[in-house]
């Protein structure tokens, strides 16, 4: 109830009492993380936001910290002898190591840093992909987008997937860029194959569902079956 009331009246503000990275950073670093400096910030972890407005703000702050956090976590992994390139087996080993650690005050910072690094490796291997701050849900997990499609949510994956991070990486590397026009044509072909006619409103809805603003070029067999004009004209 407190979170609901706070998100309703002060959606841009952290819910009072929610732990922040600043509070985490004030505690001595565990001995199994030699030389590691935890992320130090006054905002909460991405899974602790309770409103879309707050989620967008925290997502943006996390992405702004990427440049400084990547060298910090890669240096730690190097000291621990853990490979961290765009290799599924390497990321499975990182996931196994993280899962085996006791859940302590450094864990939220490690999860954030490893999520940012996993995202960086995906971006390096997928030209055209980009980070995008969360602007839809109440949790602030930044995502990686290729064209109109979300192909990875690395910080959420590190927090929830456990040792199977290699699967997350490989899925993002194998993801095909969406082709809205081709998807619309396939959608249209499937609907017309069922018989009946499509109204102008039907086509407008189908175009919107496919993320298109106007009718794409259609194969001759489909164009001949349409009994209405282009709804975008």
N, C-alpha and C positions, 0 to 999 in steps of 0.2 A: 504493500500500500504506500509506503514511504517513497519508493522508487517511482510509482505511478504518479503520485502527487508532484514530486520534484520534476519529473519529465514533462508534466503538463504545464506547470507554471514557470519553470526555469530550465528549459531544455538545453540551453547552451552551457550549463554549469554542471560540474561533477557532483554526483550525489554525495552529501556529507557522510564521512565514515568509510568511503570506499578507499582501499589501499592504493597508493600511487607508487611510481617507480622511485620517487624521491625518498620515500620512507624505506623502501627496500635497499636503496643504495647506502643508507646510513649505517647498515650492519656490516661487520667485517666479512670479507669474501671467504668462502669455504676453501680449505687447503687443497682440494682437488681441482681448483681452477686457478692455477698459478698465473699471476700477473694480470688477471682479468679485472676490468673496471665495469661494473654493472651500469646499465642505462640509468641515467639520472634525470628525471623529469617530474613535473608536478601533476601529470595526468594519470589516469587509471589505465590498466591493461585493456586491450581491445574488447575482450569478452565481458567487461564489466560496465560498459555503457548501457544506458537504458532508454535512449531516445535517438531518432534519426538525426536530429540536429547535432547532438553531442557526438554521435558516431562519425559524422562527416568531419567534425573538428578534430577528433582524436586520430582518425585515419590520416588526415593531412599532416598532423604533427609527427606521426610515426614515419611517414614517407619522407618528411623533411629531415629526419634523423638518420636515414639510410646511409648517407655518405660518411658519417662518422662512425656508425656502428659496424659496418662491413669490415674495416681494418681491425677493429677490436676483436671481433669473433674469429676472423680468419687467423689472426696471430695466436689466439688461444688454441684453435684446432691444430695449428702447426706445432705448437709446443707439446700438444698431447699426441702428436703423430697420427692425426686423423685427416685423411684426404677429403677434399671438399669441392672437387670439380663437378662438372655436369655428368656424373656417372651414377647410375642407379645403385650399384653395389656400395659405392662410397657413402651414399646417403642412407642406405639401410644400416650401415655400420654407425653412422652418426645417430640415427634414430635409436638403435640398440643401446648406444652409450648414454644417450639422454634419458631413456626409459629406466636404465639401471641405476641412475643417480638417485639419491634420496631427494624427495620433494622438499626443498628448503627455500629460504628467502631469495636465493639467486636464480631459482628456476624461472620465474616470470621474465627476467631479463634475458636469460639464455633462450627461452622460447621465442621471444621477440627477435633477438639477433639472428638466430638460426632461420627463422621464417623470412627475414629480410634477405639473408644470404641465399636461401633456396630460391627466392624470387629473382635475385640477381642472376643466378646461374640459368634460370629459365629464360630470362630476357636476353642474356648473352647468346643463347642457342636458338632463339626464335626471333629473327628480324621482323620488325613490325609490331611485336607485342609491346605492351606498356602497362605500367602500374596505373591503377585507378582507385581512388578513395571510395569507401563504401558510401553510397548515397541512396540506398534502398532500405536496409534493415536497421535494427536498433543496436547491432554490434559493429564494432569499428575495425573489422578485419579487412585490410586492403586486399584487392584482388588483381590478378593479371589478366588482361583482356587482349584478344587477338581479333581484330575487326570488331564485330558486334558481340562476340562470344567470350564468356568467362572461361578460361582454360585452367586456372589454378587460384586457390586461396591459400598461399603458402603459410602465413602465420597461423591460420586456423588448422591447417594440416599438421604443423609441428605440435600444436597444443593437443590435438585429438587423435592423431593417427598412430602414435606410438612408434614402433621400430620400422614401420613400412613406408618410410619416406621415399624410398626408391620408386615405389609404385606411383606416388604423387608426381615425382619428377618425370618419369617416363610417360605418364598420361599427358602431361603438359607438352612434352616434346613431340608426342605423336598426334596431338590434336590437330584436326584439319580446320583451316580458316573457313568460316561460314560463308556461304554464297546465298544471300537472301533471294536473288532472282531464281536460282536453280531450285531452292526450297519452295518458292511460290509455285513454280511450274509443276513440281512434283505434287504439291498440295492440290493444285487445280486439277491435275490429271486424275488424282484419286477421287476427288469429289465428282467430277463429270462421269467417271466410270460407273458411278452408282446410279446414273440416270437422273432425269429431271433437269430443270433449268435453274440458272443462277440469276438472282436479281442484282440490280446495281448495288443495293445495300449489302448483299452477300459478298460481292467482289471487294467493296470498300473495307469490309471487316477482314476478309482474307488478306488483303494488301497490308492492312495495319498489323495483323498478327505476324506477318512475315517481315515487318520492319521496312516496308517500301512505301514511298509516297506516290508513285505512279506505276502504271502497268508496264512490266518489262516486255521485251520482244518475245512473242510466243511461237512455238512450233506451228506449222501450218495446220496440222490436224486439230490442235487445240483452238487456234484462232477461229477455225471454221465452226466450231461447236458453240461458241459464245453467241448468245442471242441479244446481248446488251452492249452498249457502247462502253468505252474505257471510262471507268468512274473518275479518273483523275483529270479528264479533259473538261 
